Amino acid sequence: MISFKGNHYPNDAILYAVFFYVRYSVSYRDLEEIMQERGVKVDHATLNRWVEKYAPLIAAEAKKQKRQVGTSWRMDETYIKVKGKWVYQYRAVDKQGKTVDFMLSETRDEEAATRFFEEAIGNNILPEKVVMDKSGANKAGLTNINICHFLSGCWLSFIDIIQVKYLNNIVEQDHRFIKRITKPMMGFKAFRSAAATLDGIEVAHMIRKGQLGQEDGPAYRQFIALAG
């Protein structure tokens, strides 16, 4: 359960604001006006703090509670601008397009890819295969995971690595929702803010795809329910 200790606003109002920001392409000043129309007077700086604080906590809960994904993954990264520089949102989906995991990184290299695969496997069942593009860093990252399995004696847990010049478009198409929401934001001023916002966007996307087992309820209610 997420703690809201010390807040002077109702928990549902805070989470509604966070959900609205990560689900729709609005600025913090627009969201400030929207919240005031709903009887909640809050400034844009406070809204920003709510997103930075609570979106990552909601994402952590979503990763725990989401339905099990398949064992055939498609992995790729997309680009997000932070302080005028590109950073990388690592992402994986299964062959049905369900979100496996996501991670924002300042670098696009073997170390980042290894860290992503470690987290993705830790949060899900072990994949049988991962389809990726021709990136040498991504292949090296997954090879590192296989080497660890070999050294630990897990002979049956090797992951097949399939590289194709043009990545299966399932993950490319899935990037579009993320890019559509972030594009109007015109870039982020800080890595922490970008990571928190992307965490929230990814959760909203998983809810759209019915991964949290409450498809009949309103999306914002499913988001709020993740706080416990």
Secondary structure, 3 states (H helix, E strand, C coil): CCCCCCCCCCHHHHHHHHHHHHHCCCCHHHHHHHHHHCCCCCCHHHHHHHHHHHHHHHHHHHHHHCCCCCCEEEEEEEEEEECCEEEEEEEEEECCCCEEEEEEECCCCHHHHHHHHHHHHHHCCCCCEEEECCCHHHHHHHHHHHHHHHHCCCHHHCCEEEECCCCCHHHHHHHHHHHHHHHHHCCECCHHHHHHHHHHHHHHHHHHCCCCCCCCCCHHHHHHHCCC
